[in-house]
Amino acid sequence: MRRSAYQASAKLVKIFGQAASTRPQCPKGVEDRDFISKTRRKRQMKDLQDVGTALVKLSDEQLARLELPEPLREAVRECKRFTKHEAIRRQMQYIGRIMREFDAGPIVSQLSALAAPTRRQAALFHAAERWRQDMLADPAAIEGFLREFPEADPHALRELVASAREEREAGRTPRHYRNLFHWLNALIQDHARRHP
């Protein structure tokens, strides 16, 4: 006859005089709220190593923009130099160990800010799309664009718009259409950097 889990738990309560718990008991002298299981500690260390991996994957320019403690920055630079798998693995563990000494929250928020496009960048992207649509629909929009962005090359812009318009009317692959967008987007992004 098999016993149910409840019956087995009830028997343990009778034997030990306390309820059976799935969580291990805290060592003497350690308060219950300070207890962190070994599994949770390992998960936290793995999370810190993952943040370290993300740091190592950044370009030197992106890494320079982050506010990092100097020992961590040096460890990340060292890891980028290594080519052997085992050396990289050990260095990643070292980066995780360094990160235990510092609050990883600000580093994670800086990484997420780098990874996600900002609202301003998205708005500039949409502005380039709108300008492209307006220019293809109405040639007078080119003059409006040139007034708003005086650094634009009017000859190159007119050529791109004409090529994209011909391509669209002929039903060909939208190569010039994409080139027009990339040209407009680069110009608008550059203008936004110069005139914040």
Phi and psi in degrees as a GROMACS rama.xvg file:
@    title "Ramachandran Plot"
@    xaxis  label "Phi"
@    yaxis  label "Psi"
@TYPE xy
-91.5384  142.209  ARG-2
-92.2596  147.109  ARG-3
-78.2684  166.001  SER-4
-63.3446  -34.1145  ALA-5
-66.2785  -42.8831  TYR-6
-64.4226  -40.9118  GLN-7
-64.6981  -40.2957  ALA-8
-66.0267  -39.8138  SER-9
-63.706  -38.9766  ALA-10
-64.9331  -40.6599  LYS-11
-62.2261  -37.9779  LEU-12
-63.5217  -40.4853  VAL-13
-65.4721  -42.2129  LYS-14
-69.3343  -50.0005  ILE-15
-96.3863  -11.6501  PHE-16
75.7091  15.7083  GLY-17
-148.986  161.838  GLN-18
-72.9036  141.685  ALA-19
-72.4702  138.543  ALA-20
-123.082  145.72  SER-21
-80.2554  -19.1972  THR-22
-93.3459  136.583  ARG-23
-65.0487  152.377  PRO-24
-74.6785  149.048  GLN-25
-73.0459  144.164  CYS-26
-63.7196  155.957  PRO-27
-61.595  138.761  LYS-28
90.6734  -5.89024  GLY-29
-110.578  126.576  VAL-30
-71.2373  152.666  GLU-31
-59.7577  -39.0983  ASP-32
-72.8617  -17.6291  ARG-33
-89.0561  -8.72311  ASP-34
-73.424  130.169  PHE-35
-127.253  124.103  ILE-36
-66.8118  160.231  SER-37
-63.49  -37.9146  LYS-38
-62.8271  -42.4868  THR-39
-66.6626  -40.5555  ARG-40
-61.5623  -42.4024  ARG-41
-63.5301  -40.1799  LYS-42
-64.198  -40.984  ARG-43
-63.6499  -41.1511  GLN-44
-65.6085  -39.5251  MET-45
-64.0555  -40.7805  LYS-46
-62.473  -41.0847  ASP-47
-65.3105  -38.9828  LEU-48
-65.5192  -35.5323  GLN-49
-64.8401  -38.4611  ASP-50
-64.4287  -41.5029  VAL-51
-61.541  -39.8105  GLY-52
-62.1234  -41.9639  THR-53
-63.204  -37.5855  ALA-54
-64.9197  -40.6869  LEU-55
-66.848  -31.445  VAL-56
-76.4035  -12.2711  LYS-57
-71.7226  153.408  LEU-58
-73.8093  165.479  SER-59
-61.9264  -36.0627  ASP-60
-65.6178  -44.8645  GLU-61
-66.2658  -39.1231  GLN-62
-64.1285  -36.5303  LEU-63
-67.6959  -28.7399  ALA-64
-76.6053  -18.8152  ARG-65
-81.5391  145.287  LEU-66
-90.7664  100.915  GLU-67
-121.843  149.984  LEU-68
-62.2085  143.836  PRO-69
-59.0873  -42.2745  GLU-70
-61.2646  -36.3488  PRO-71
-68.582  -42.9  LEU-72
-60.2754  -43.3456  ARG-73
-65.4344  -40.2628  GLU-74
-64.7825  -37.8505  ALA-75
-66.6848  -43.1159  VAL-76
-60.9465  -41.6352  ARG-77
-61.7382  -43.2795  GLU-78
-62.059  -34.5117  CYS-79
-66.2861  -25.5084  LYS-80
-75.0659  -29.1724  ARG-81
-73.3275  146.956  PHE-82
-118.982  -22.0258  THR-83
-81.924  139.189  LYS-84
-57.6877  -47.5849  HIS-85
-66.2133  -37.2739  GLU-86
-64.6672  -41.2833  ALA-87
-65.4755  -42.1305  ILE-88
-60.7673  -45.8445  ARG-89
-64.2659  -40.6659  ARG-90
-66.2278  -36.0602  GLN-91
-64.7449  -39.3648  MET-92
-63.7802  -40.0604  GLN-93
-63.2284  -41.681  TYR-94
-61.5016  -42.4085  ILE-95
-60.3318  -39.7669  GLY-96
-67.2895  -39.9496  ARG-97
-63.469  -40.9014  ILE-98
-66.8567  -22.4925  MET-99
-61.9604  -28.296  ARG-100
-78.52  -16.989  GLU-101
-119.485  160.263  PHE-102
-75.6666  118.452  ASP-103
-82.2143  -12.5439  ALA-104
-55.7073  -52.0104  GLY-105
-62.0781  -34.6663  PRO-106
-66.7284  -43.5845  ILE-107
-63.0599  -41.5383  VAL-108
-66.3527  -36.2065  SER-109
-66.6577  -39.5446  GLN-110
-64.4213  -41.794  LEU-111
-68.021  -32.9028  SER-112
-67.3789  -33.4546  ALA-113
-70.8203  -37.5141  LEU-114
-75.629  -37.8236  ALA-115
-90.2942  133.945  ALA-116
-68.6002  144.083  PRO-117
-77.7985  163.892  THR-118
-62.2325  -36.7844  ARG-119
-64.51  -42.7657  ARG-120
-63.1879  -41.0451  GLN-121
-63.76  -39.9452  ALA-122
-64.6843  -39.4461  ALA-123
-66.0367  -38.8403  LEU-124
-60.1045  -46.269  PHE-125
-67.4169  -33.1624  HIS-126
-63.9255  -40.8214  ALA-127
-62.9421  -40.1197  ALA-128
-62.9293  -43.9395  GLU-129
-62.8464  -45.1334  ARG-130
-59.9386  -41.4305  TRP-131
-61.7972  -46.0577  ARG-132
-62.8229  -43.2271  GLN-133
-63.6501  -42.4505  ASP-134
-66.7493  -35.8608  MET-135
-73.4875  -30.2728  LEU-136
-80.9962  -37.9354  ALA-137
-139.24  115.891  ASP-138
-62.1359  -20.998  PRO-139
-68.3588  -19.5396  ALA-140
-65.7631  -24.197  ALA-141
-61.2956  -42.9965  ILE-142
-64.1831  -39.3672  GLU-143
-62.6031  -40.3024  GLY-144
-64.0726  -43.5277  PHE-145
-65.9946  -31.1037  LEU-146
-70.019  -39.7739  ARG-147
-75.9127  -31.9126  GLU-148
-125.104  80.0146  PHE-149
-65.5448  -18.4736  PRO-150
-77.7011  -7.05181  GLU-151
-70.4576  144.73  ALA-152
-82.2828  109.285  ASP-153
-63.8003  -37.0447  PRO-154
-64.8682  -48.037  HIS-155
-63.0959  -40.1749  ALA-156
-62.8572  -47.0275  LEU-157
-62.4007  -39.6513  ARG-158
-63.3274  -44.5539  GLU-159
-62.8906  -43.5518  LEU-160
-64.6736  -43.683  VAL-161
-63.2232  -42.3446  ALA-162
-64.1135  -43.4764  SER-163
-65.4123  -39.0277  ALA-164
-65.847  -45.3407  ARG-165
-61.1709  -42.6866  GLU-166
-62.2664  -43.5042  GLU-167
-64.69  -43.7851  ARG-168
-67.0902  -33.9934  GLU-169
-80.3373  -12.914  ALA-170
74.9278  24.9477  GLY-171
-83.3498  173.356  ARG-172
-58.9716  135.777  THR-173
-77.4553  53.808  PRO-174
-68.1875  -49.949  ARG-175
-68.3974  -31.4758  HIS-176
-60.3843  -45.7763  TYR-177
-68.276  -41.2522  ARG-178
-60.7172  -39.2477  ASN-179
-60.9887  -44.5002  LEU-180
-62.4417  -46.8078  PHE-181
-61.4636  -40.4087  HIS-182
-63.5385  -47.2172  TRP-183
-64.0229  -44.3954  LEU-184
-62.679  -44.1896  ASN-185
-62.3764  -41.4549  ALA-186
-66.6267  -43.3316  LEU-187
-67.0153  -41.446  ILE-188
-63.2508  -43.3135  GLN-189
-63.8729  -41.7919  ASP-190
-61.727  -40.9235  HIS-191
-66.7908  -35.5735  ALA-192
-67.9605  -38.5282  ARG-193
-75.3244  -31.9833  ARG-194
-124.405  77.6892  HIS-195
